[in-house]
Amino acid sequence: MVNLAFASKSPSADRAGIAKYKRQCQEVKKYVIKSRFKLDCYNNYHHYNANAWKSYSKASAKKSGTVKIASYNMLHPGSQRSIFKDLKLLAKVINKWDVLVGLELLPIVGRDLENNKRVLKYLGSSKGKSAASLYRAPGYVNILNELRKLDKSWALILSPRGDAAKSGQVDEHVGFFYRAKKVKPIINEHCNEYKTSGSGTAFACFPNFRKAFMGRETTHVFSRRPFLASFESGNFTFSLLGSHTIFGSPKDKATMRKILKSAFNVSTYTNLGTGVTKETYARFAEAAVTLEFMENLRYYYKEQDIIFAADFNLTPKVKFWNEILENFPGGKLYQNEASTVTLLRSDKGRLTKGLSSSYDHFVLDPSETKECIGKSGKARVGRFNTYTGNTWKYIESNYIIRKKNTMSQSSTAKTKKTKRISEFKRYLKSLKTIKNGKIQWDDYQYEARVKAYESRLFSSQLKNATYYKVQQELLSDHMPITIYCSTK
């Protein structure tokens, strides 16, 4: 059976998806954002705090000397899977940079989507006006709200629709959070050439992976398409491509052949280089076609400073990387430190330090993007370790109930648990929804949610198998990766 997620990227299906999420954007604008800041719901991107660019100063950006860029897989903020995220902490982490490529951002889903449908229906009744405040925002808006408490100039450019890796899975958006007083979106020539009506200024878009630009159809290679945007900070102008590459490669032969033929002109993954497997061939296919797109972008539009930031679900050690990097001549893979979070305290007798695989990387051409290369000749890249510094101090102070480096409860465990659980209960009891034609408390799985909160944030700390789960629950199962570039 053909994997429907790969087959659903036809122009008509794409237009339908864009229209669907544009409606959701317009609802968020009407019921959540209101007049607090400008929100543009375009066909090629959604722009939150769209007037923030007025605070941008090229002179100040240039004087600062450095623009700090990060990429972060944020593990579905806004879903029930991530209901326990500490958004204030997440915002403090993001606030360390000037631009952040946000991955795994979700539209309004699950219980919140059900609530919003009931609210919209109720608003159509004669007594419905009082329910407008019950409309719930997507996770990325809640993150932006927390960021703007730290710096009013934070804004967000979001992909116009989500994509799912498999049919039936939740759609994911890519977004660019940017500090507008330091960074300004600029027109991307590729987006400008292929924009349609209702697209707005061509700051961002899905890349054109169709025959018109690539010479052959390659859209179906992707489970979740990369998203493209261009920015300026001081004298540095650059384009960012953000992507969350598929993890589970399709196993049905028809889809497999179609992907391999488009990406590599082969019929089976065994014809590819060393290290490509049945599990990884589709990940490499997405990366290879994106790199080819980057070269086309550079050739046709003379764009030199292109940075590909992604959760590739691929380690840097596989030799096949050398072959696909030839699609973007001069391109190199950067950031090889482990950046995914493991739950295990120890694995086969070895302490994990809470880290697992190295899946998050940047690709750029150091001969072109010299601004991101230090005096030593090395790219200024790294991984931000959320187990250290002020981030960990905050987690330790507010959530850690175990004694240091043990699985025994500390003397302050009961006090911390009681305080946090009481706060969570108050939050749940503040939720309202429409039931039986009336505004009522949303008691959906109240007891189960409280129990899960205690288990996933606190009891989990005292078991080897879930020792670092608190980190995943509060922030993500990934850590941000970073690259610093000169603005002079």
Rosetta blueprint (number, residue, H / E / L):
1 M L
2 V L
3 N L
4 L H
5 A H
6 F H
7 A H
8 S L
9 K L
10 S L
11 P H
12 S H
13 A H
14 D H
15 R H
16 A H
17 G H
18 I H
19 A H
20 K H
21 Y H
22 K H
23 R H
24 Q H
25 C H
26 Q H
27 E H
28 V H
29 K H
30 K H
31 Y H
32 V H
33 I H
34 K L
35 S L
36 R L
37 F L
38 K L
39 L E
40 D E
41 C E
42 Y L
43 N L
44 N L
45 Y L
46 H E
47 H E
48 Y E
49 N L
50 A L
51 N L
52 A H
53 W H
54 K H
55 S H
56 Y L
57 S L
58 K H
59 A H
60 S H
61 A H
62 K H
63 K H
64 S H
65 G L
66 T E
67 V E
68 K E
69 I E
70 A E
71 S E
72 Y E
73 N E
74 M L
75 L L
76 H L
77 P L
78 G L
79 S L
80 Q H
81 R H
82 S H
83 I L
84 F L
85 K L
86 D L
87 L H
88 K H
89 L H
90 L H
91 A H
92 K H
93 V H
94 I H
95 N L
96 K L
97 W L
98 D L
99 V E
100 L E
101 V E
102 G E
103 L E
104 E E
105 L E
106 L L
107 P L
108 I L
109 V L
110 G H
111 R H
112 D H
113 L H
114 E H
115 N H
116 N H
117 K H
118 R H
119 V H
120 L H
121 K H
122 Y H
123 L H
124 G L
125 S L
126 S L
127 K L
128 G H
129 K H
130 S H
131 A H
132 A H
133 S H
134 L H
135 Y L
136 R L
137 A L
138 P L
139 G H
140 Y H
141 V H
142 N H
143 I H
144 L H
145 N H
146 E H
147 L H
148 R H
149 K H
150 L H
151 D L
152 K L
153 S L
154 W E
155 A E
156 L E
157 I E
158 L E
159 S L
160 P L
161 R L
162 G L
163 D E
164 A L
165 A L
166 K L
167 S L
168 G L
169 Q L
170 V L
171 D L
172 E E
173 H E
174 V E
175 G E
176 F E
177 F E
178 Y E
179 R E
180 A L
181 K L
182 K L
183 V L
184 K E
185 P E
186 I E
187 I L
188 N L
189 E H
190 H H
191 C H
192 N H
193 E H
194 Y H
195 K L
196 T L
197 S L
198 G L
199 S L
200 G L
201 T L
202 A L
203 F L
204 A E
205 C E
206 F L
207 P L
208 N L
209 F L
210 R L
211 K H
212 A H
213 F H
214 M H
215 G L
216 R L
217 E L
218 T L
219 T H
220 H H
221 V H
222 F L
223 S L
224 R L
225 R L
226 P L
227 F E
228 L E
229 A E
230 S E
231 F E
232 E E
233 S E
234 G L
235 N L
236 F E
237 T E
238 F E
239 S E
240 L E
241 L E
242 G E
243 S E
244 H E
245 T L
246 I L
247 F L
248 G L
249 S L
250 P L
251 K L
252 D L
253 K H
254 A H
255 T H
256 M H
257 R H
258 K H
259 I H
260 L H
261 K H
262 S H
263 A H
264 F H
265 N L
266 V L
267 S L
268 T L
269 Y H
270 T H
271 N H
272 L L
273 G L
274 T L
275 G L
276 V L
277 T L
278 K L
279 E L
280 T L
281 Y H
282 A H
283 R H
284 F H
285 A H
286 E H
287 A H
288 A H
289 V H
290 T H
291 L H
292 E H
293 F H
294 M H
295 E H
296 N H
297 L H
298 R H
299 Y H
300 Y H
301 Y H
302 K L
303 E L
304 Q L
305 D L
306 I E
307 I E
308 F E
309 A E
310 A E
311 D E
312 F L
313 N L
314 L L
315 T L
316 P L
317 K L
318 V L
319 K L
320 F H
321 W H
322 N H
323 E H
324 I H
325 L H
326 E H
327 N H
328 F L
329 P L
330 G L
331 G L
332 K E
333 L E
334 Y E
335 Q L
336 N L
337 E L
338 A L
339 S L
340 T E
341 V E
342 T L
343 L L
344 L L
345 R L
346 S E
347 D E
348 K L
349 G L
350 R E
351 L E
352 T L
353 K L
354 G L
355 L E
356 S L
357 S L
358 S L
359 Y L
360 D E
361 H E
362 F E
363 V E
364 L E
365 D L
366 P L
367 S L
368 E L
369 T L
370 K H
371 E H
372 C H
373 I E
374 G L
375 K L
376 S L
377 G L
378 K L
379 A E
380 R L
381 V E
382 G E
383 R E
384 F L
385 N L
386 T L
387 Y L
388 T L
389 G H
390 N H
391 T H
392 W H
393 K H
394 Y H
395 I H
396 E H
397 S H
398 N H
399 Y L
400 I L
401 I L
402 R E
403 K L
404 K L
405 N L
406 T L
407 M L
408 S L
409 Q E
410 S L
411 S L
412 T L
413 A H
414 K H
415 T H
416 K H
417 K H
418 T H
419 K H
420 R H
421 I H
422 S H
423 E H
424 F H
425 K H
426 R H
427 Y H
428 L H
429 K H
430 S H
431 L L
432 K E
433 T E
434 I E
435 K E
436 N L
437 G L
438 K E
439 I E
440 Q E
441 W E
442 D L
443 D L
444 Y L
445 Q L
446 Y H
447 E H
448 A H
449 R H
450 V H
451 K H
452 A H
453 Y H
454 E H
455 S H
456 R H
457 L H
458 F L
459 S H
460 S H
461 Q H
462 L H
463 K L
464 N H
465 A H
466 T H
467 Y L
468 Y L
469 K H
470 V H
471 Q H
472 Q H
473 E H
474 L H
475 L L
476 S L
477 D L
478 H E
479 M L
480 P L
481 I E
482 T E
483 I E
484 Y E
485 C E
486 S E
487 T L
488 K L
